[in-house]
């Protein structure tokens, strides 16, 4: 059984509701601002397919959806379980005058869309927090069109022993300290770090994607393996 399978939905929702105000700032600190570059890369991957309908799951404060909205003729649906995150996302698109994104509260495990609907599905730093990994991926597969692409950006543990040691030092010392200083919510960020450790390693997650039905899976290592982009076709 996958360790991710029994994560409590209410616990996850409460965590993200509580950290919404400092979420973007903390992402900058934790990834040394690299997350913005990787999220832009998702849009660059997507644009090659000339997608019209795009779903951004675990959209959070809307960064990936905003990048995707620049694709000509695209219509974006951004879904998340956190109402507080979505409030920030809606404020962003209002300020940017973006009118091709629709945000709604929705679980990844119970998507409110019809079968074979989207050309692209993106998920940034959300898969490891699915309350049921298998069900969430099956739902993504269901609503994705034939030949559509699933693009996932997720944290991962570096394989190189030296890099892994430095990664552990950063995640277990540096991040808890900055979480305490800048947000006062160390416990919430420790949960997010624990969810990375419990998430399947890259090769195992690729196997899970294949078992779900996805094909032609490509991986791109980021920051020496601290994050990974997965690209899969239906």
C-alpha positions, 0 to 999 in steps of 0.5 A: 500500500502506498504510504500516501494513501491514508493522509487525512483530507481535513488535516491537509485542508487545514494546513493549507488554509493556515499557511496561505498568506505566507505560502508564496514567500515561503516557496521563494525561500525554500526553493531559492526562487527556483519554483517560479522558473520551474512553473514557467517551464510547465507552461513551455512544455504545455504550449507545444501541444497548443492546448485549449482546455487546461486543468491546474490541480492543486492550483494554490495561489494560481502561479501555474495557472497564470503562466498557462493563461498566456497560451493563446486561445486557452481556457484554464480551470484551477482547482484547490481544496483551500478557499484561502489559497483561492482567494489569493489566486483570484486577487492575482488574476484580477490585478493582472486582468486575466479573464481566461482562468476560472478557480473553484474549490474541488478535490483532486480525488473527485473532479467535477469535470466530464471524461476526456475533457482537458488537453493538459493537466498540470499539478505543481507540488500537490500530488504528494498531498493527495488524500488518496494518490491512486484515486487522484491519479485515476481522476486525472487520467479520466478527465484527460483527453486521449494523447493529452499530457499530464505535467507534474512538478513535485518535490523529490529526494536527491539520489546522490549521497552528498547532495542528499546529505545537504538536502537533509540538512536544509530541510531539517534545519534551515527550513524549520528555522525560517518557517518559525521566523517568518510564519510561526507555523513550523508544525505545518511546514514539518508536515509538508517536509514529511510528506516529501519523505513519504512520497514514492521515489522517482522510479516508483512514482513513474511505475505508479503513473504507468500502472494508472495508464499513462504512457511515454513518461519523461522526467526532468531533474531540478536543483540536483534532484530536490524537485522533479518534473514528470511529463506523461501522455494518455 
